[in-house]
Amino acid sequence: MNVKKIERNGNETTIVVEIDKELMESGVNKAYMKARKNIMIPGFRKGKAPRKMIEAMYGAHVFYEDGLEEIFPEVYDFAVIGQDVKAVGRPSLTDMDISDEGVVTITLTTEVYPEVTLGDYKGLKVEKEVVKVTDEQVEAELNRMAQNVASTETVERAAQMGDTANIDFEGFDNGVAFEGGKGEAFDLKLGSGSFVPGFEEQVVGMAAGEEKDIDITFPEDYKADLAGKAVVFHVKVNKVTATNLPEMDDEFAKDVSEFDTLDALKADIRKKAEEEAEKRAQNAFEQACVEKAAENTAVEMPNALVEAELDNQMQRFGYQLQMSGYSMEAYAKMMGGDMATMRNAFRPAAEKQAKINVTLAKIAEVEQIEVTDEDIAAEYEDLAKQYSLELDKVKEMVPAEELKSSIETRKAVKVIVESATAKKPAAKKRTTKKAKPAEEVAAEEKPAEE
């Protein structure tokens, strides 16, 4: 083989390769041997037609494209890897010329790894949430613990918030029952927010044996066939159950924990909540640092890299759906779309992550980050402990190169984060122009996110 020309234009590279007659002939013959079993030529049994007869009938070069496919790994190794062309995805055959002497000249076009120009990635100033655990959060956790040991009793009174109403219900759209809108003997915890907004509030006040129609308007972001629709649910209450919470005192603390006093239990709840909140805040801070470094990077992203990341994200989401008993196709249909719609929805995130990936790879290169054999060995040990597997089994399941890439990425992230400075989130401006709903006010109190 002989590489006659390599020409790069942006993220696309064209490679012109000359393939000698003997190599091409080996590929063509392999293609013929695979194809002949399905070819019928008059005068020959199926699969027995000589190659020359087939070429005479269909053209002298009938097997050349398939023959090229047979030898493509050798062509790729020589013309792409051997020439240090960092191809992204599989090259496309854009031209093939066959000389009278049987020498084949092909033109391959491929997207290549982009030129990456780093911006500021050290010394970044990034907002970080100020961790604060409120008394209300501690009380909410105490109430959750109390619910776990609470007693229940059937009551002969109207349902109240906090009660559990056992109900039969059926939903109607313009008098016609709609799919998924019916349930029998369903235990509904009033105030849980598990039903459509407005439903539980209208069950409050109903007693066992009572029936009534409830008017509901579905949210605009509900599944497509019901989004924004006004419907009627016919509801019957079968039973009302009250929950009796224990008194919050030292005896309660002893019953639900290792602590002897309620104060000690509260202190432990607060400490654990602060640790968890700090962990979340630190993770968000690190992600924001990485995203800011990527925003400062100048790069023209090849579509193949974005598509590869999109494939990864779709695959991961598919695994999550499988764990919940759904398929990607069923989920897409339930959300009022199809696989193409879902893929488009994931694209912005894939584009963002693809840029982060090339930024971190460039940082690893510039910072001369190395992954040692000791790093890889320690990573294998950690994985074995994490998943309770034999070390040799983990090594069979996870290639060393994959681990190396993961470790290199983490080290690049560490370079960004350790030099970054955390700053308090900017205060939100308040206005007195118009009173806002409570949910909007609550949202504004949250720390700003990157």
C-alpha positions as a printed Julia matrix, in Angstrom:
450×3 Matrix{Float64}:
   0.0     0.0     0.0
   0.96    3.59   -0.53
  -0.57    6.73    0.96
  -0.55    9.26   -1.86
  -2.13   12.23   -0.08
  -3.41   13.35    3.31
  -5.36   16.59    3.41
  -7.02   18.11    6.47
  -9.8    20.66    6.27
 -11.1    21.64    9.71
 -12.25   18.47   11.45
 -12.34   16.45    8.23
  -9.38   14.65    6.7
  -9.14   13.08    3.25
  -6.72   10.2     2.69
  -5.87    8.86   -0.78
  -4.53    5.3    -0.62
  -3.13    3.11   -3.38
  -3.72   -0.62   -2.8
  -1.53   -3.07   -4.69
  -3.07   -5.69   -6.9
  -2.18   -8.72   -4.76
  -3.77   -7.35   -1.58
  -6.9    -6.25   -3.43
  -7.15   -9.62   -5.13
  -7.11  -11.41   -1.76
 -10.03   -9.3    -0.56
 -12.01   -9.73   -3.81
 -11.57  -13.49   -3.68
 -12.81  -13.61   -0.06
 -15.84  -11.55   -1.07
 -16.56  -13.92   -3.98
 -16.32  -17.01   -1.74
 -18.87  -15.5     0.65
 -21.27  -14.32   -2.06
 -21.28  -17.24   -4.51
 -23.49  -19.5    -2.37
 -26.41  -17.16   -3.06
 -25.74  -16.58   -6.77
 -27.4   -18.55   -9.56
 -25.96  -18.62  -13.09
 -27.68  -20.58  -15.9
 -25.88  -23.87  -16.44
 -24.47  -24.04  -12.89
 -25.93  -25.29   -9.64
 -26.61  -22.59   -7.03
 -23.36  -21.66   -5.32
 -21.18  -23.34   -7.93
 -20.77  -20.56  -10.5
 -17.12  -19.68  -11.24
 -16.0   -16.2   -10.37
 -15.12  -15.37  -13.98
 -18.65  -16.26  -15.11
 -20.2   -14.03  -12.42
 -17.87  -11.14  -13.32
 -18.68  -11.58  -17.01
 -22.4   -11.34  -16.27
 -22.41   -8.6   -13.59
 -19.21   -6.67  -14.32
 -15.5    -7.21  -13.8
 -15.48   -5.25  -10.56
 -18.66   -6.61   -9.01
 -16.83   -7.88   -5.9
 -14.48   -4.93   -5.41
 -16.46   -2.97   -2.79
 -17.09   -6.09   -0.73
 -13.46   -7.06   -1.31
 -12.34   -3.72    0.1
 -14.47   -4.39    3.17
 -12.6    -7.69    3.65
  -9.19   -6.0     3.73
 -10.34   -2.78    5.38
  -8.73   -3.55    8.79
  -5.33   -3.73    7.06
  -6.04   -0.57    5.08
  -7.14    1.26    8.24
  -4.07    0.18   10.21
  -1.74    1.38    7.45
  -3.47    4.48    6.11
  -5.07    5.88    9.27
  -3.33    4.59   12.39
   0.01    4.22   10.62
  -0.14    7.85    9.45
  -1.08    9.09   12.93
  -4.49   10.3    11.75
  -6.71   10.54   14.83
  -9.93    9.4    13.19
 -13.23    9.76   15.01
 -15.68    7.11   13.9
 -15.36    4.96   10.79
 -13.98    6.58    7.62
 -16.25    6.8     4.57
 -15.25    5.57    1.11
 -15.83    8.55   -1.18
 -14.07    7.35   -4.34
 -12.58    4.19   -5.86
 -10.51    4.05   -9.03
  -9.36    0.78  -10.58
  -6.55    0.95  -13.12
  -6.16   -1.36  -16.1
  -3.34   -3.08  -14.21
  -5.67   -3.85  -11.27
  -4.21   -1.26   -8.9
  -6.97    0.24   -6.75
  -6.84    3.83   -5.53
  -9.39    4.76   -2.89
 -10.28    8.04   -1.21
 -11.29    7.88    2.44
 -12.9    10.76    4.29
 -13.02   10.81    8.07
 -13.75   13.19   10.91
 -10.7    13.6    13.11
 -10.06   14.57   16.7
 -10.38   18.35   16.93
  -7.79   21.0    17.61
  -8.43   22.11   21.19
  -7.39   25.51   22.53
  -7.7    25.77   26.29
  -8.85   28.95   27.95
  -8.63   29.61   31.69
  -8.94   26.38   33.64
  -6.92   27.24   36.74
  -7.82   29.8    39.36
 -11.49   29.81   38.43
 -13.99   31.53   40.73
 -17.12   29.45   40.94
 -20.22   29.71   43.09
 -20.71   27.1    45.79
 -23.83   26.59   47.84
 -23.54   27.58   51.49
 -24.62   24.53   53.45
 -27.26   25.19   56.07
 -29.53   22.67   57.75
 -32.65   24.24   59.23
 -34.66   23.22   62.28
 -37.5    22.45   59.88
 -35.35   19.9    58.05
 -34.45   18.21   61.34
 -38.12   18.12   62.33
 -39.05   16.66   58.95
 -36.59   13.8    59.49
 -37.94   13.21   62.98
 -41.46   13.05   61.53
 -40.3    10.55   58.92
 -38.84    8.37   61.68
 -42.05    8.73   63.66
 -44.11    7.64   60.66
 -42.12    4.4    60.55
 -43.18    3.45   64.08
 -46.64    5.06   64.06
 -49.81    3.09   64.72
 -52.94    3.3    62.57
 -56.66    2.98   63.2
 -59.79    3.09   61.1
 -61.86    6.16   61.94
 -65.53    6.97   61.42
 -65.09   10.61   60.43
 -64.3    12.77   57.42
 -60.81   12.4    55.98
 -58.17   14.94   56.98
 -54.74   15.77   55.62
 -52.35   13.12   56.91
 -55.0    10.39   56.85
 -54.97    7.49   54.4
 -58.12    7.21   52.31
 -58.83    3.87   50.63
 -60.59    4.88   47.4
 -62.06    3.65   44.13
 -61.71    6.16   41.31
 -62.22    6.52   37.58
 -61.36    9.45   35.33
 -63.5    10.74   32.45
 -62.61   13.06   29.58
 -65.82   14.58   28.21
 -67.75   11.66   29.66
 -65.42    8.99   28.23
 -63.21    6.95   30.59
 -59.52    7.38   29.69
 -56.75    4.8    29.87
 -54.84    4.67   33.15
 -57.45    6.71   35.0
 -59.05    3.89   37.02
 -58.12    2.32   40.34
 -59.8     0.23   43.02
 -59.08   -0.07   46.75
 -56.18    2.36   46.37
 -54.6     3.64   49.59
 -54.01    7.37   49.11
 -51.98    9.21   51.73
 -53.57   12.66   51.79
 -50.95   15.36   51.55
 -48.36   13.06   49.94
 -48.66   14.8    46.56
 -48.74   11.45   44.79
 -51.83   12.3    42.74
 -52.52   15.1    40.26
 -52.49   18.55   41.94
 -55.91   19.35   43.42
 -57.05   15.73   43.73
 -56.06   15.0    47.32
 -57.39   18.32   48.59
 -60.84   17.44   47.27
 -60.82   14.02   48.96
 -60.35   15.79   52.29
 -63.74   16.04   53.96
 -65.1    12.8    52.47
 -66.1     9.98   54.83
 -66.3     6.21   54.28
 -69.12    5.31   51.86
 -69.27    8.8    50.36
 -69.0     9.34   46.59
 -68.49   12.49   44.54
 -67.12   13.9    41.3
 -63.83   15.79   41.44
 -62.88   18.34   38.78
 -59.19   18.24   37.84
 -57.09   20.0    35.19
 -53.93   18.13   34.26
 -50.64   20.11   34.22
 -49.35   21.32   30.86
 -46.27   19.1    31.22
 -48.34   15.94   31.8
 -48.25   13.15   29.2
 -49.27   14.36   25.77
 -52.82   12.98   25.48
 -53.93   14.53   28.8
 -51.69   17.61   29.14
 -53.71   20.68   30.11
 -57.05   18.84   29.89
 -59.94   19.38   32.29
 -61.32   16.0    33.4
 -63.68   14.59   36.03
 -62.79   11.82   38.48
 -65.6     9.87   40.13
 -64.33    8.95   43.6
 -65.69    6.65   46.29
 -64.11    6.48   49.75
 -64.11    2.96   51.18
 -62.27    3.58   54.42
 -60.4     6.32   56.29
 -57.35    5.4    58.36
 -55.73    7.8    60.81
 -52.04    7.68   61.7
 -51.18    8.06   65.38
 -47.68    9.46   65.77
 -45.7     8.77   68.97
 -44.81   11.67   71.25
 -41.44   13.2    70.45
 -39.49   12.65   73.68
 -36.48   10.77   75.03
 -38.38    7.45   74.96
 -39.08    7.99   71.28
 -35.36    8.61   70.68
 -34.49    5.34   72.45
 -37.07    3.44   70.35
 -35.88    4.67   66.96
 -32.14    5.15   67.47
 -29.03    4.37   69.52
 -29.4     7.62   71.46
 -30.83    8.08   74.95
 -32.18   11.6    74.49
 -34.14   13.48   71.87
 -31.53   16.23   71.83
 -28.79   13.74   71.01
 -30.89   12.29   68.2
 -31.55   15.76   66.77
 -27.85   16.58   66.89
 -27.03   13.4    64.99
 -29.71   14.11   62.38
 -28.34   17.61   61.87
 -24.74   16.37   61.6
 -25.59   13.72   58.99
 -27.74   16.17   57.03
 -24.91   18.71   57.01
 -22.44   16.07   55.8
 -24.77   14.97   53.02
 -25.54   18.56   52.02
 -21.82   19.41   51.96
 -21.16   16.38   49.77
 -23.88   17.48   47.31
 -22.59   21.06   47.35
 -19.01   19.92   46.71
 -20.1    17.66   43.83
 -22.07   20.53   42.31
 -19.08   22.86   42.8
 -16.72   20.45   41.06
 -19.13   19.97   38.17
 -19.53   23.74   37.82
 -15.74   24.17   37.77
 -15.38   21.62   34.98
 -18.22   23.16   33.0
 -16.67   26.63   33.31
 -13.3    25.31   32.09
 -15.08   23.75   29.11
 -16.92   27.0    28.39
 -13.51   28.72   28.22
 -12.23   26.16   25.71
 -12.23   26.95   22.0
 -12.96   23.89   19.85
 -14.96   22.95   16.78
 -16.6    19.7    17.84
 -16.74   16.86   15.28
 -20.25   15.49   14.91
 -18.94   11.95   15.4
 -17.78   12.77   18.95
 -21.16   14.26   19.82
 -22.97   11.25   18.34
 -20.76    8.86   20.31
 -21.53   10.69   23.57
 -25.2    10.76   22.61
 -25.1     6.98   22.15
 -23.55    6.61   25.62
 -26.17    8.78   27.29
 -29.03    7.01   25.55
 -27.58    3.65   26.54
 -27.23    4.66   30.19
 -30.78    6.01   30.26
 -31.98    2.78   28.65
 -30.4     0.75   31.46
 -32.13    2.95   34.04
 -35.47    2.42   32.33
 -34.93   -1.34   32.24
 -34.4    -1.32   36.0
 -37.84    0.29   36.29
 -39.43   -2.18   33.9
 -39.67    0.13   30.85
 -38.18    0.0    27.39
 -36.87    3.1    25.6
 -39.57    2.76   22.93
 -42.39    2.45   25.5
 -41.08    5.43   27.48
 -40.78    7.58   24.37
 -44.35    6.71   23.39
 -45.62    7.42   26.89
 -44.0    10.88   26.71
 -45.78   11.57   23.42
 -42.79   11.13   21.1
 -40.57    8.55   19.46
 -36.91    7.51   19.61
 -35.86   10.37   17.33
 -37.63   12.87   19.61
 -35.92   11.41   22.66
 -32.52   11.46   20.97
 -32.98   15.12   20.08
 -33.89   15.85   23.7
 -30.59   14.34   24.85
 -28.49   16.13   22.22
 -27.76   19.41   24.13
 -26.46   17.45   27.12
 -24.37   15.26   24.82
 -22.86   18.31   23.1
 -21.99   19.81   26.48
 -20.43   16.59   27.8
 -18.49   15.97   24.58
 -16.86   19.39   24.95
 -16.07   18.65   28.58
 -14.43   15.37   27.51
 -12.08   17.0    25.0
 -11.28   19.79   27.47
 -10.23   17.31   30.15
  -8.21   15.29   27.66
  -6.34   18.44   26.58
  -5.69   19.42   30.2
  -4.27   15.95   30.83
  -1.96   16.45   27.85
  -0.84   19.97   28.8
  -0.33   19.07   32.47
   1.52   15.89   31.43
  -0.73   13.8    33.64
   0.47   10.22   33.98
  -1.42    7.13   35.07
   0.92    4.64   36.7
   0.62    0.89   37.02
   0.09    1.51   40.75
  -2.86    3.79   39.97
  -4.49    1.09   37.85
  -3.82   -1.64   40.42
  -5.4     0.49   43.18
  -8.43    1.17   40.98
  -8.92   -2.55   40.38
  -8.71   -3.16   44.13
 -11.33   -0.48   44.82
 -13.71   -1.92   42.21
 -13.31   -5.43   43.6
 -14.19   -4.21   47.11
 -17.05   -2.02   45.87
 -18.76   -4.84   43.98
 -17.59   -7.72   46.21
 -15.93   -9.51   43.3
 -12.68  -11.42   42.9
  -9.86   -9.22   41.64
  -9.22  -11.43   38.6
 -12.91  -11.25   37.69
 -12.84   -7.45   37.74
  -9.78   -7.44   35.5
 -11.62   -9.66   33.02
 -14.65   -7.35   33.02
 -12.89   -3.96   32.85
 -10.05   -3.33   30.37
  -6.98   -1.58   31.78
  -7.19    1.09   29.05
 -10.7     1.98   30.18
  -9.5     2.39   33.75
  -6.53    4.44   32.59
  -8.81    6.86   30.76
 -11.09    7.2    33.79
  -8.18    7.87   36.17
  -6.66   10.4    33.76
  -9.97   12.25   33.59
 -10.27   12.4    37.38
  -6.74   13.75   37.69
  -7.55   16.46   35.14
 -10.67   17.39   37.11
  -8.53   17.59   40.24
  -6.22   20.1    38.52
  -9.21   22.36   37.83
 -10.94   22.01   41.2
  -7.94   22.29   43.51
  -6.98   25.64   41.99
 -10.53   27.0    41.97
 -11.98   29.41   44.52
 -15.48   28.96   45.89
 -17.64   32.06   46.16
 -21.06   32.62   47.65
 -24.0    32.48   45.25
 -25.1    35.89   44.05
 -28.04   37.29   45.98
 -31.29   37.28   44.05
 -32.79   40.68   43.36
 -36.16   41.22   44.95
 -38.97   43.24   43.45
 -42.2    44.66   44.85
 -43.88   45.08   41.49
 -46.1    42.07   41.85
 -46.81   39.49   44.5
 -45.62   36.05   43.45
 -47.03   32.61   44.23
 -45.42   30.84   47.18
 -43.76   28.22   44.97
 -41.95   30.92   42.96
 -40.76   32.67   46.1
 -39.43   29.37   47.46
 -37.6    28.7    44.22
 -35.9    32.1    44.4
 -34.51   31.31   47.84
 -32.47   28.43   46.4
 -28.76   29.13   45.68
 -27.98   30.04   42.11
 -26.62   27.22   40.01
 -23.91   27.43   37.41
